[in-house]
Amino acid sequence: MRNRIFTLVAAAWLCLIPASAQVESSDPELEKFLMISVLDGLYELHLPDQVVDKLLARDPQTQMPYSFIYGCPVCHSCYDALALYRIRPTRLGHTVDSPQNRDFGGTVPDQIVAELGSDDPARRTATFAVLVKQIIKKRLAETSWNDAQRQSWQLRFEAAARVGQRALKAGQTSGMETYQMMWSCQMCDAVTKPIPPNQK
């Protein structure tokens, strides 16, 4: 059942997309890094399912997600992480009513949960972008990259962000209402700040 739900999510993500909005990504390693990092962060945060559903919401007319830009590699990674987190199974050895039955019991402040569950797409997108920034910052702090590697990854993040910006403009040009009020890709903004030098 969960596999079927995930398949339906993926199908909805791909259907009814104007060709001009379909921008290809060429850095699967970066997308993998982002998706796994965000998924790991979501497990630690323990976001309520109803909040995740809000973040995954799509425009009923165009099927475009309110909080993510189709064709943006950063958005795709974040969306995929949310979709996978939403269908996470009960952990082995835990009962359905166990406090940590599906993740690791983290908590998010009530104010943040309220903002993530807002009916205003712009508000919940901005709040989730802040969480993504915190998750990626923590993940980067745990890496053993040297300064050259960090600089290389910084350039890759920036390249992905440019793809996202082109995808946003393509969507706006196509007349997709979902994207008309977006001035930038907030997921890209969250990951393109300079990577701090290696402190180890």
Backbone as a chain_set.jsonl record, in Angstrom:
{"seq": "MRNRIFTLVAAAWLCLIPASAQVESSDPELEKFLMISVLDGLYELHLPDQVVDKLLARDPQTQMPYSFIYGCPVCHSCYDALALYRIRPTRLGHTVDSPQNRDFGGTVPDQIVAELGSDDPARRTATFAVLVKQIIKKRLAETSWNDAQRQSWQLRFEAAARVGQRALKAGQTSGMETYQMMWSCQMCDAVTKPIPPNQK", "coords": {"N": [[0.825, -1.202, 0.0], [1.888, 1.271, 0.883], [3.932, 1.515, -1.008], [2.423, 1.827, -3.29], [1.191, 4.268, -2.8], [3.428, 5.928, -2.822], [4.173, 5.631, -5.491], [1.995, 6.817, -6.756], [2.299, 9.422, -5.842], [4.701, 10.084, -7.096], [3.91, 9.875, -9.76], [1.974, 11.879, -9.951], [3.594, 14.039, -9.551], [4.977, 14.153, -11.955], [3.116, 14.482, -13.973], [1.139, 16.496, -16.245], [2.885, 18.685, -16.628], [4.155, 21.561, -18.093], [6.235, 21.519, -21.006], [8.195, 23.476, -21.141], [8.812, 23.924, -18.526], [10.246, 21.833, -17.667], [13.177, 21.264, -16.559], [16.315, 19.906, -16.856], [18.449, 18.185, -14.536], [21.922, 17.783, -13.759], [23.479, 16.666, -11.796], [23.398, 14.189, -10.051], [24.661, 13.198, -7.756], [24.785, 15.346, -5.983], [22.03, 15.786, -5.627], [21.371, 13.402, -4.361], [22.853, 13.675, -1.978], [21.526, 15.883, -0.841], [18.852, 14.907, -0.599], [19.116, 12.661, 1.131], [20.217, 13.924, 3.352], [18.177, 15.732, 4.112], [16.077, 13.933, 4.58], [17.14, 12.473, 6.733], [17.28, 14.565, 8.577], [14.549, 15.104, 8.889], [13.643, 12.784, 10.162], [14.874, 13.151, 12.634], [13.667, 15.5, 13.484], [10.972, 14.848, 13.678], [8.498, 15.625, 12.346], [5.01, 16.313, 12.373], [2.566, 14.29, 10.671], [0.419, 15.663, 9.476], [1.478, 18.151, 8.979], [3.485, 17.567, 7.146], [1.878, 16.725, 5.048], [0.723, 19.156, 4.33], [2.973, 20.504, 3.353], [3.528, 18.975, 1.129], [1.441, 19.567, -0.501], [-0.418, 20.172, -3.52], [-1.334, 22.231, -6.314], [-4.649, 21.942, -7.274], [-5.484, 22.275, -9.908], [-3.264, 22.439, -11.684], [-1.573, 20.526, -10.701], [0.88, 21.232, -9.727], [3.305, 21.534, -7.159], [2.835, 23.557, -4.271], [4.929, 24.478, -2.685], [7.335, 23.849, -3.855], [9.547, 23.898, -6.674], [9.066, 22.668, -9.85], [11.508, 20.966, -11.718], [13.638, 22.031, -10.453], [16.586, 20.986, -9.009], [17.227, 21.083, -6.281], [14.76, 21.527, -5.012], [13.434, 19.193, -5.871], [14.864, 17.241, -4.468], [14.29, 17.893, -1.803], [11.501, 17.629, -1.809], [11.228, 14.895, -2.469], [12.423, 13.777, -0.202], [10.578, 14.536, 1.774], [8.292, 13.158, 0.808], [9.122, 10.489, 1.037], [9.574, 10.375, 3.785], [6.989, 10.74, 4.693], [5.724, 8.289, 4.17], [6.976, 6.561, 5.837], [7.75, 3.506, 7.5], [6.539, 1.642, 10.407], [8.932, 1.333, 12.937], [11.093, -1.461, 13.337], [10.441, -3.614, 16.02], [8.966, -1.835, 17.465], [5.775, -0.868, 18.671], [2.634, 0.227, 17.253], [1.575, 2.25, 18.845], [3.755, 3.178, 20.206], [5.9, 5.758, 21.486], [8.097, 6.341, 19.849], [7.614, 5.1, 17.429], [7.861, 5.474, 14.667], [9.911, 7.205, 14.147], [12.49, 9.095, 15.755], [11.666, 10.445, 17.996], [12.072, 13.24, 18.164], [11.374, 16.762, 18.667], [9.546, 19.588, 17.49], [9.27, 23.06, 17.95], [6.084, 24.395, 18.959], [5.262, 26.756, 17.677], [6.701, 26.72, 15.284], [5.634, 24.422, 14.124], [3.028, 25.316, 13.753], [3.434, 27.317, 11.834], [4.458, 25.808, 9.724], [2.222, 24.358, 9.147], [0.517, 26.217, 8.138], [-2.138, 27.789, 6.248], [-1.265, 29.441, 4.349], [0.688, 29.223, 1.602], [3.155, 30.513, 1.059], [4.103, 31.211, 3.558], [4.483, 28.731, 4.883], [6.33, 27.593, 3.163], [8.561, 29.296, 3.423], [9.172, 28.846, 6.103], [9.81, 26.118, 6.107], [12.053, 26.209, 4.493], [13.882, 27.434, 6.186], [14.241, 25.377, 8.05], [15.406, 23.469, 6.356], [17.802, 24.753, 5.761], [19.017, 24.701, 8.306], [19.245, 21.94, 8.665], [20.966, 21.17, 6.556], [23.216, 22.702, 7.176], [23.986, 21.5, 9.591], [24.571, 18.937, 8.64], [26.71, 19.459, 6.936], [28.578, 20.328, 8.766], [29.296, 17.981, 9.868], [30.773, 16.679, 8.01], [33.896, 15.491, 6.596], [35.205, 16.98, 4.766], [37.848, 18.659, 3.049], [39.094, 22.05, 2.603], [39.219, 22.558, -0.143], [37.443, 20.681, -1.187], [35.103, 21.59, -0.013], [34.814, 24.063, -1.251], [34.436, 23.174, -3.862], [31.977, 21.826, -3.608], [30.404, 23.973, -2.851], [30.3, 25.417, -5.244], [28.861, 23.588, -6.741], [26.397, 23.543, -5.41], [25.603, 26.153, -5.989], [25.4, 26.01, -8.771], [23.267, 24.219, -9.018], [21.303, 25.804, -7.898], [21.058, 27.772, -9.839], [19.913, 26.311, -11.882], [17.482, 25.812, -10.665], [16.45, 28.423, -10.506], [16.134, 29.009, -13.223], [14.173, 27.139, -13.799], [12.066, 28.118, -12.282], [11.567, 30.565, -13.595], [10.826, 29.552, -16.071], [8.459, 28.258, -15.423], [6.937, 30.449, -14.601], [6.809, 31.892, -16.982], [5.286, 30.151, -18.449], [2.895, 30.65, -17.412], [1.974, 29.516, -15.063], [0.104, 29.713, -12.249], [0.796, 29.028, -9.66], [3.466, 29.7, -9.344], [3.69, 32.412, -9.724], [3.895, 34.307, -7.68], [6.347, 33.892, -6.578], [9.555, 35.055, -5.895], [12.04, 33.971, -5.832], [13.757, 30.794, -5.596], [13.225, 29.328, -2.635], [14.217, 27.036, -1.435], [16.613, 26.672, -2.753], [17.885, 29.03, -1.969], [18.296, 28.367, 0.657], [20.4, 26.581, 0.665], [22.597, 27.652, -0.574], [24.3, 29.403, 0.689], [27.629, 30.387, 1.591], [29.752, 27.599, 2.25], [30.992, 26.917, 5.405], [34.496, 27.097, 6.356], [36.542, 24.154, 6.852], [36.538, 23.043, 10.118], [37.865, 21.137, 11.489]], "CA": [[0.0, 0.0, 0.0], [2.767, 2.44, 0.939], [4.615, 1.62, -2.305], [1.465, 2.344, -4.258], [1.036, 5.697, -2.508], [4.624, 6.625, -3.307], [4.105, 5.635, -6.947], [1.01, 7.826, -7.13], [2.922, 10.731, -5.599], [5.681, 10.315, -8.156], [3.191, 10.074, -11.019], [1.368, 13.21, -9.894], [4.712, 15.0, -9.677], [5.453, 14.207, -13.345], [2.072, 14.701, -14.973], [0.599, 17.822, -16.511], [3.922, 19.702, -16.513], [4.532, 22.123, -19.393], [7.584, 21.134, -21.414], [9.128, 24.568, -20.874], [9.167, 23.936, -17.107], [10.995, 20.629, -17.353], [14.593, 21.57, -16.661], [17.075, 18.736, -16.438], [19.566, 18.349, -13.61], [23.037, 16.943, -14.186], [24.321, 16.381, -10.649], [22.669, 13.279, -9.174], [25.339, 13.034, -6.472], [24.333, 16.441, -5.136], [20.632, 15.521, -5.276], [21.385, 12.324, -3.373], [23.325, 14.261, -0.727], [20.464, 16.714, -0.285], [17.695, 14.111, -0.215], [19.436, 11.862, 2.323], [20.405, 14.853, 4.465], [16.879, 16.237, 4.546], [15.334, 12.807, 5.14], [17.723, 12.231, 8.047], [16.848, 15.656, 9.433], [13.13, 14.946, 9.178], [13.529, 11.745, 11.18], [15.257, 13.719, 13.919], [12.718, 16.533, 13.873], [9.68, 14.232, 13.965], [7.407, 16.492, 11.919], [3.697, 15.646, 12.32], [2.148, 13.929, 9.318], [-0.459, 16.676, 8.888], [2.35, 19.225, 8.501], [4.117, 17.058, 5.927], [0.852, 16.761, 4.002], [0.607, 20.552, 3.885], [4.16, 20.835, 2.562], [3.454, 18.227, -0.124], [0.208, 19.942, -1.203], [-0.277, 20.597, -4.901], [-2.438, 22.966, -6.909], [-5.539, 20.938, -7.874], [-5.665, 22.498, -11.338], [-2.043, 22.178, -12.45], [-0.816, 19.482, -10.027], [2.18, 21.74, -9.338], [3.406, 21.715, -5.717], [2.837, 24.95, -3.849], [6.15, 24.857, -1.97], [8.525, 23.385, -4.551], [9.583, 24.246, -8.087], [9.361, 21.524, -10.705], [12.683, 21.206, -12.536], [14.725, 22.483, -9.584], [17.158, 19.806, -8.348], [17.166, 21.224, -4.824], [13.365, 21.287, -4.643], [13.125, 17.777, -6.072], [15.475, 16.476, -3.376], [13.528, 18.167, -0.586], [10.182, 17.03, -1.978], [11.374, 13.446, -2.377], [12.682, 13.453, 1.198], [9.293, 14.655, 2.463], [7.409, 12.083, 0.363], [9.615, 9.248, 1.639], [9.334, 10.464, 5.225], [5.548, 10.613, 4.944], [5.292, 6.891, 4.112], [7.918, 5.776, 6.64], [7.074, 2.397, 8.189], [6.781, 1.475, 11.834], [10.261, 0.785, 13.161], [11.13, -2.831, 13.825], [10.524, -3.715, 17.476], [8.115, -0.825, 18.089], [4.352, -1.007, 18.41], [2.041, 1.389, 16.612], [1.341, 3.312, 19.829], [5.008, 3.543, 20.864], [6.254, 7.164, 21.226], [9.098, 6.437, 18.792], [7.315, 3.976, 16.551], [8.198, 5.734, 13.264], [11.126, 8.027, 14.048], [13.331, 9.047, 16.945], [11.129, 11.199, 19.111], [12.43, 14.651, 18.237], [10.237, 17.676, 18.769], [9.658, 20.891, 16.851], [8.465, 24.024, 18.711], [4.7, 24.535, 18.499], [5.158, 27.891, 16.757], [7.201, 26.276, 13.977], [4.638, 23.49, 13.595], [1.901, 26.128, 13.287], [3.817, 27.994, 10.596], [4.564, 24.787, 8.682], [0.869, 23.92, 8.826], [-0.281, 27.371, 7.741], [-2.853, 27.722, 4.98], [-0.55, 30.332, 3.436], [1.826, 28.475, 1.053], [4.407, 31.272, 1.163], [4.558, 31.154, 4.951], [5.014, 27.415, 5.225], [7.531, 27.371, 2.362], [9.657, 30.038, 4.045], [9.527, 28.18, 7.362], [10.492, 24.867, 5.797], [13.377, 26.561, 3.97], [14.739, 27.662, 7.36], [14.591, 24.051, 8.574], [16.347, 22.86, 5.41], [19.089, 25.413, 5.974], [19.579, 24.183, 9.554], [19.59, 20.532, 8.451], [22.156, 21.099, 5.697], [24.335, 23.257, 7.942], [24.408, 20.459, 10.529], [25.166, 17.845, 7.871], [28.007, 19.917, 6.449], [29.492, 20.395, 9.903], [29.699, 16.611, 10.193], [31.602, 16.114, 6.947], [35.348, 15.588, 6.762], [35.732, 17.619, 3.573], [38.858, 19.708, 3.192], [38.616, 23.326, 2.089], [39.046, 22.455, -1.592], [36.199, 19.947, -1.408], [34.002, 22.472, 0.366], [34.663, 25.042, -2.32], [33.866, 22.468, -4.997], [30.56, 21.601, -3.327], [29.743, 25.268, -2.891], [30.04, 25.714, -6.65], [27.812, 22.676, -7.195], [25.147, 24.07, -4.868], [25.261, 27.354, -6.742], [24.981, 25.58, -10.105], [21.922, 23.664, -8.862], [20.406, 26.93, -7.649], [20.808, 28.434, -11.124], [18.936, 25.466, -12.569], [16.202, 26.08, -10.015], [15.964, 29.74, -10.894], [15.649, 28.901, -14.6], [12.921, 26.392, -13.756], [11.048, 29.043, -11.775], [11.234, 31.501, -14.66], [10.105, 28.81, -17.106], [7.103, 28.069, -14.924], [6.241, 31.741, -14.637], [6.56, 32.215, -18.389], [4.201, 29.271, -18.906], [1.647, 31.151, -16.839], [1.529, 28.72, -13.93], [-0.241, 30.63, -11.153], [1.49, 28.607, -8.448], [4.809, 30.284, -9.262], [3.698, 33.83, -10.064], [4.236, 35.141, -6.531], [7.678, 33.532, -6.088], [10.64, 35.896, -6.399], [13.216, 33.119, -5.92], [13.56, 29.451, -5.043], [13.667, 29.414, -1.246], [15.025, 25.867, -1.107], [17.962, 26.979, -3.25], [18.455, 30.053, -1.093], [18.659, 27.74, 1.924], [21.605, 25.74, 0.579], [23.669, 28.255, -1.366], [25.194, 30.263, 1.465], [28.977, 29.801, 1.586], [30.032, 26.513, 3.196], [32.068, 27.359, 6.296], [35.755, 26.333, 6.256], [36.659, 22.976, 7.704], [37.008, 23.41, 11.458], [38.495, 19.969, 12.132]], "C": [[0.865, 1.261, 0.0], [3.503, 2.64, -0.389], [3.694, 2.214, -3.366], [1.26, 3.847, -4.06], [2.211, 6.469, -3.061], [4.627, 6.704, -4.826], [3.135, 6.696, -7.445], [1.555, 9.234, -6.937], [3.883, 11.07, -6.728], [4.988, 10.595, -9.488], [2.571, 11.469, -11.068], [2.413, 14.296, -10.097], [5.106, 15.199, -11.138], [4.384, 14.605, -14.353], [1.689, 16.169, -15.109], [1.606, 18.95, -16.362], [4.25, 20.258, -17.897], [5.974, 21.787, -19.733], [8.602, 22.212, -21.08], [9.566, 24.607, -19.432], [10.031, 22.747, -16.727], [12.482, 20.87, -17.61], [15.387, 20.412, -16.082], [18.191, 19.096, -15.459], [20.682, 17.411, -14.055], [23.975, 16.616, -13.032], [23.59, 15.472, -9.66], [23.338, 13.066, -7.821], [24.914, 14.131, -5.496], [22.887, 16.216, -4.696], [20.538, 14.424, -4.217], [21.809, 12.852, -2.003], [22.219, 15.063, -0.054], [19.292, 15.873, 0.203], [17.959, 13.324, 1.061], [19.6, 12.761, 3.545], [19.071, 15.337, 5.01], [16.051, 15.128, 5.171], [15.828, 12.487, 6.55], [17.273, 13.315, 9.027], [15.378, 15.549, 9.817], [12.893, 13.874, 10.23], [13.866, 12.294, 12.561], [14.25, 14.754, 14.413], [11.371, 15.966, 14.297], [8.542, 15.189, 13.61], [6.094, 15.718, 11.888], [3.275, 15.386, 10.88], [1.286, 15.009, 8.678], [0.326, 17.869, 8.358], [3.014, 18.803, 7.197], [3.122, 17.085, 4.768], [0.669, 18.169, 3.452], [1.773, 20.923, 2.97], [4.149, 20.141, 1.198], [2.252, 18.626, -0.978], [0.493, 20.472, -2.596], [-1.51, 21.366, -5.353], [-3.356, 21.97, -7.614], [-5.715, 21.098, -9.379], [-4.439, 22.065, -12.146], [-1.239, 20.991, -11.924], [0.598, 19.931, -9.655], [2.224, 21.919, -7.822], [3.481, 23.187, -5.357], [4.21, 25.386, -3.329], [7.437, 24.51, -2.706], [8.407, 23.671, -6.041], [9.951, 23.019, -8.911], [10.527, 21.873, -11.62], [13.864, 21.712, -11.741], [15.303, 21.287, -8.845], [17.128, 19.889, -6.826], [15.743, 20.948, -4.337], [12.991, 19.811, -4.779], [13.658, 16.938, -4.905], [14.696, 16.651, -2.083], [12.145, 17.533, -0.649], [10.25, 15.517, -1.817], [11.618, 13.008, -0.94], [11.389, 13.514, 2.004], [8.353, 13.501, 2.105], [7.824, 10.748, 0.981], [9.369, 9.239, 3.148], [7.86, 10.228, 5.544], [5.094, 9.16, 4.963], [6.222, 5.982, 4.915], [7.167, 4.691, 7.401], [7.293, 2.459, 9.697], [8.134, 0.809, 12.025], [10.18, -0.614, 13.763], [11.283, -2.843, 15.344], [9.676, -2.695, 18.206], [6.657, -1.084, 17.719], [3.827, 0.297, 17.822], [1.876, 2.551, 17.59], [2.598, 3.695, 20.607], [5.364, 4.988, 20.53], [7.25, 7.331, 20.077], [8.878, 5.336, 17.747], [7.749, 4.192, 15.106], [9.417, 6.627, 13.086], [11.806, 8.03, 15.411], [12.938, 10.047, 18.019], [11.561, 12.638, 19.236], [11.188, 15.52, 18.329], [10.565, 18.992, 18.069], [8.79, 21.851, 17.651], [7.08, 24.215, 18.102], [4.539, 25.667, 17.492], [5.612, 27.508, 15.354], [6.209, 25.33, 13.322], [3.447, 24.261, 13.034], [2.219, 26.811, 11.974], [3.93, 27.007, 9.436], [3.186, 24.301, 8.245], [-0.05, 25.039, 8.397], [-0.993, 27.128, 6.421], [-2.216, 28.63, 3.928], [0.679, 29.604, 2.892], [3.153, 29.198, 1.214], [4.981, 31.177, 2.572], [5.16, 29.806, 5.276], [6.255, 27.079, 4.402], [8.731, 28.049, 2.997], [10.113, 29.356, 5.323], [10.268, 26.882, 7.103], [11.885, 25.13, 5.247], [14.355, 26.827, 5.111], [15.176, 26.33, 7.964], [15.601, 23.36, 7.666], [17.735, 23.458, 5.602], [19.774, 24.875, 7.222], [20.045, 22.737, 9.385], [20.885, 20.415, 7.642], [23.375, 21.637, 6.43], [24.882, 22.221, 8.916], [25.116, 19.328, 9.797], [26.563, 18.233, 7.39], [29.036, 19.973, 7.572], [30.025, 19.011, 10.271], [30.591, 15.985, 9.128], [33.086, 16.271, 7.273], [35.99, 16.215, 5.524], [36.852, 18.592, 3.921], [38.33, 20.979, 2.52], [38.381, 23.299, 0.577], [37.735, 21.738, -1.934], [34.989, 20.825, -1.081], [33.744, 23.525, -0.709], [34.03, 24.41, -3.551], [32.366, 22.251, -4.806], [29.788, 22.913, -3.327], [29.375, 25.64, -4.316], [28.923, 24.828, -7.2], [26.443, 23.114, -6.666], [24.679, 25.28, -5.681], [24.784, 27.01, -8.152], [23.56, 25.017, -10.053], [20.905, 24.778, -8.653], [20.092, 27.673, -8.945], [19.809, 27.636, -11.958], [17.546, 25.723, -11.99], [15.612, 27.419, -10.414], [15.445, 29.734, -12.326], [14.312, 28.164, -14.644], [11.782, 27.277, -13.27], [10.609, 30.004, -12.884], [10.454, 30.819, -15.779], [8.659, 28.591, -16.694], [6.294, 29.348, -14.962], [5.892, 32.137, -16.061], [5.41, 31.389, -18.945], [2.86, 29.688, -18.333], [1.14, 30.363, -15.654], [1.345, 29.614, -12.706], [0.516, 30.313, -9.876], [2.801, 29.365, -8.255], [4.837, 31.81, -9.438], [4.146, 34.731, -8.915], [5.62, 34.84, -5.973], [8.727, 34.447, -6.709], [11.953, 35.12, -6.513], [12.84, 31.739, -5.4], [14.111, 29.438, -3.619], [14.468, 28.189, -0.818], [16.462, 26.085, -1.571], [18.646, 28.009, -2.359], [18.968, 29.427, 0.204], [19.987, 26.991, 1.866], [22.772, 26.406, -0.137], [24.503, 29.291, -0.601], [26.56, 29.61, 1.5], [29.148, 28.724, 2.658], [31.177, 26.954, 4.095], [33.325, 26.516, 6.152], [35.776, 25.154, 7.216], [37.283, 23.361, 9.05], [37.757, 22.277, 12.15], [39.993, 20.012, 11.943]], "O": [[0.625, 2.194, -0.766], [3.681, 3.769, -0.847], [4.119, 2.993, -4.219], [1.168, 4.602, -5.027], [2.046, 7.518, -3.683], [5.033, 7.717, -5.395], [3.406, 7.388, -8.426], [1.313, 10.126, -7.751], [3.886, 12.185, -7.25], [5.428, 11.454, -10.253], [2.632, 12.153, -12.09], [2.158, 15.325, -10.723], [5.523, 16.291, -11.523], [4.705, 15.019, -15.466], [1.894, 16.969, -14.196], [1.228, 20.065, -16.004], [4.593, 19.487, -18.794], [6.836, 21.771, -18.855], [9.751, 21.901, -20.768], [10.572, 25.239, -19.11], [10.5, 22.657, -15.593], [12.974, 20.702, -18.726], [15.153, 19.992, -14.949], [18.794, 20.165, -15.544], [20.421, 16.37, -14.657], [25.148, 16.319, -13.26], [23.205, 15.906, -8.575], [22.656, 12.782, -6.836], [24.708, 13.863, -4.312], [22.552, 16.429, -3.53], [19.728, 14.506, -3.294], [21.199, 12.518, -0.988], [21.997, 14.942, 1.151], [18.788, 16.098, 1.303], [17.129, 13.316, 1.97], [19.173, 12.406, 4.643], [18.856, 15.351, 6.222], [15.39, 15.348, 6.186], [15.026, 12.257, 7.454], [16.927, 13.019, 10.171], [15.004, 15.869, 10.946], [12.034, 14.035, 11.097], [13.218, 11.943, 13.547], [14.008, 14.871, 15.615], [10.703, 16.524, 15.167], [7.721, 15.527, 14.463], [6.065, 14.579, 11.424], [3.587, 16.167, 9.981], [1.396, 15.255, 7.477], [-0.099, 18.524, 7.407], [3.097, 19.59, 6.254], [3.482, 17.427, 3.641], [0.482, 18.352, 2.249], [1.585, 21.573, 1.941], [4.697, 20.664, 0.227], [2.061, 18.081, -2.066], [1.504, 21.134, -2.83], [-2.603, 21.165, -4.824], [-2.892, 21.219, -8.473], [-6.065, 20.133, -10.058], [-4.571, 21.4, -13.173], [-0.337, 20.498, -12.601], [1.432, 19.097, -9.302], [1.256, 22.416, -7.248], [4.118, 23.974, -6.058], [4.607, 26.536, -3.515], [8.524, 24.841, -2.231], [7.31, 23.686, -6.598], [11.0, 22.408, -8.706], [10.543, 22.942, -12.229], [14.971, 21.819, -12.269], [14.572, 20.623, -8.111], [17.015, 18.864, -6.154], [15.546, 20.221, -3.363], [12.319, 19.249, -3.915], [12.976, 16.035, -4.42], [14.466, 15.688, -1.352], [11.669, 16.966, 0.335], [9.432, 14.925, -1.114], [11.086, 11.988, -0.502], [11.132, 12.637, 2.829], [7.697, 12.933, 2.978], [6.971, 9.966, 1.401], [8.999, 8.211, 3.715], [7.528, 9.594, 6.545], [4.167, 8.821, 5.7], [6.25, 4.771, 4.696], [6.064, 4.93, 7.894], [8.12, 3.225, 10.191], [8.447, -0.171, 11.35], [9.313, -0.906, 14.587], [12.152, -2.164, 15.89], [9.657, -2.678, 19.437], [6.351, -1.472, 16.592], [4.488, 1.333, 17.884], [2.022, 3.71, 17.203], [2.516, 4.459, 21.569], [5.152, 5.415, 19.396], [7.243, 8.36, 19.402], [9.828, 4.728, 17.253], [7.984, 3.224, 14.383], [9.904, 6.785, 11.966], [11.701, 7.051, 16.15], [13.759, 10.448, 18.844], [11.434, 13.219, 20.314], [10.076, 15.049, 18.093], [11.711, 19.442, 18.062], [7.666, 21.494, 18.006], [6.921, 24.2, 16.881], [3.758, 25.545, 16.548], [5.002, 27.907, 14.362], [5.964, 25.412, 12.118], [2.917, 23.916, 11.978], [1.367, 26.879, 11.088], [3.551, 27.32, 8.307], [3.007, 23.881, 7.102], [-1.262, 24.847, 8.298], [-0.521, 26.364, 5.579], [-2.589, 28.589, 2.756], [1.63, 29.383, 3.641], [4.174, 28.562, 1.479], [6.194, 31.074, 2.754], [6.231, 29.732, 5.879], [7.137, 26.364, 4.877], [9.802, 27.451, 3.101], [11.311, 29.292, 5.6], [11.24, 26.57, 7.79], [12.806, 24.356, 5.506], [15.532, 26.48, 5.011], [16.334, 26.165, 8.346], [16.547, 22.737, 8.148], [18.73, 22.734, 5.604], [20.978, 24.619, 7.206], [21.098, 22.351, 9.892], [21.785, 19.655, 8.001], [24.462, 21.073, 6.31], [26.097, 22.076, 9.055], [26.133, 18.816, 10.266], [27.487, 17.421, 7.435], [30.217, 19.7, 7.359], [31.073, 18.887, 10.905], [31.107, 14.884, 9.318], [33.471, 17.081, 8.117], [37.174, 16.009, 5.262], [36.812, 19.262, 4.953], [37.246, 20.976, 1.938], [37.457, 23.94, 0.076], [37.015, 22.137, -2.849], [33.982, 20.801, -1.789], [32.596, 23.834, -1.03], [33.191, 25.024, -4.21], [31.578, 22.465, -5.728], [28.636, 22.954, -3.759], [28.272, 26.122, -4.574], [28.13, 25.271, -8.031], [25.448, 23.061, -7.39], [23.5, 25.401, -6.012], [23.866, 27.646, -8.669], [22.744, 25.298, -10.93], [19.786, 24.713, -9.162], [18.973, 28.152, -9.127], [18.968, 28.207, -12.652], [16.564, 25.837, -12.723], [14.406, 27.531, -10.635], [14.436, 30.374, -12.624], [13.427, 28.514, -15.425], [10.665, 27.198, -13.781], [9.414, 30.225, -13.081], [9.545, 31.407, -16.365], [7.744, 28.722, -17.507], [5.114, 29.339, -15.311], [4.806, 32.656, -16.318], [4.653, 31.853, -19.798], [1.818, 29.153, -18.711], [-0.018, 30.52, -15.268], [2.302, 30.194, -12.194], [0.841, 31.211, -9.099], [3.198, 29.64, -7.122], [5.895, 32.427, -9.313], [4.713, 35.798, -9.148], [6.036, 35.462, -4.996], [8.775, 34.591, -7.931], [12.874, 35.554, -7.205], [11.761, 31.537, -4.844], [15.322, 29.527, -3.418], [15.312, 28.289, 0.072], [17.41, 25.729, -0.872], [19.826, 27.883, -2.035], [19.95, 29.894, 0.78], [20.63, 26.787, 2.896], [23.829, 25.794, -0.292], [25.327, 29.981, -1.201], [26.648, 28.383, 1.444], [28.749, 28.902, 3.809], [32.236, 27.331, 3.594], [33.229, 25.326, 5.853], [35.113, 25.161, 8.253], [38.38, 23.916, 9.118], [38.232, 22.442, 13.273], [40.7, 19.119, 12.411]]}, "num_chains": 1, "name": "protein.A"}
